[in-house]
Amino acid sequence: MSRRIGSASPAVVLQAEKDIKSRLRGQHFDFTAMSAVSNVYRAGTAVRNHMERTVLAEYDLSWVAFTVLWILWIWDTQETGHVAEEAGVTKGTLTGVIKTLQSRKLIKRLPHKDDRRRVSIELTAAGERLIEALFPTFNQHERVAVSALTATEQRELARLLRKVTHGISETQKN
């Protein structure tokens, strides 16, 4: 039987981690860090895939498109560079998403008054209606995603993940 690190079964994942340690036996790797990063990645991927296949599919949105709408809903008009950074995508990726959202009349571009290279985007009324209709269901699925954790564990997980994110950010500054 194949042991898969990508399995949804905790027992299968634990066995896969043991298989990895066995395969790499005698080498000097940090298996604790490897396991932590692998599980962060797998959890994030599982949540993203679930959201795209359920909630977002109903609205024909990708994860990035949803994220762009959400950023504009929370913080209003934003320059595209800032949106790309907040969404965790390149400006090139964002350009394609913007074209799609604009063609669906969910966002509009606003040229910068002094610099033609700079562009801001904002939600249209249709975009705002969509995100307001979508977000309650999205949030319900967020609740489902962490339902195996107590409220205290959810707060601790959020704190620890912020700490990981901050640590990576600090490393990139150096």
URQUI-V113361 format. One line per field, one symbol per residue. psi: psi as a letter, one per 40 degrees, with the letter a starting at -180 (. if undefined). burial: 1 if it has 24 or more other C-alpha atoms within 12 Angstrom, else 0. A space follows every 10 residues. Layout:
psi->???
burial->???
This chain:
psi->hhhhdeiehd dddddddddd dddeheigig dddddddddd dddddddddd dddcddddef iidddddddd ddddeahiid ddddddefii dddddddddd dddefdiiih iidehddhii iiiidddddd dddddddddd dddddeeeii dddddddddd dddddddddd ddd.
burial->0000110000 0000011001 0000000000 0000100010 0010001100 1100110010 1111111111 1110001111 1111001000 0001101100 1100011110 0000000011 1111001101 1001100100 0000000000 0000000000 0000000000 0000
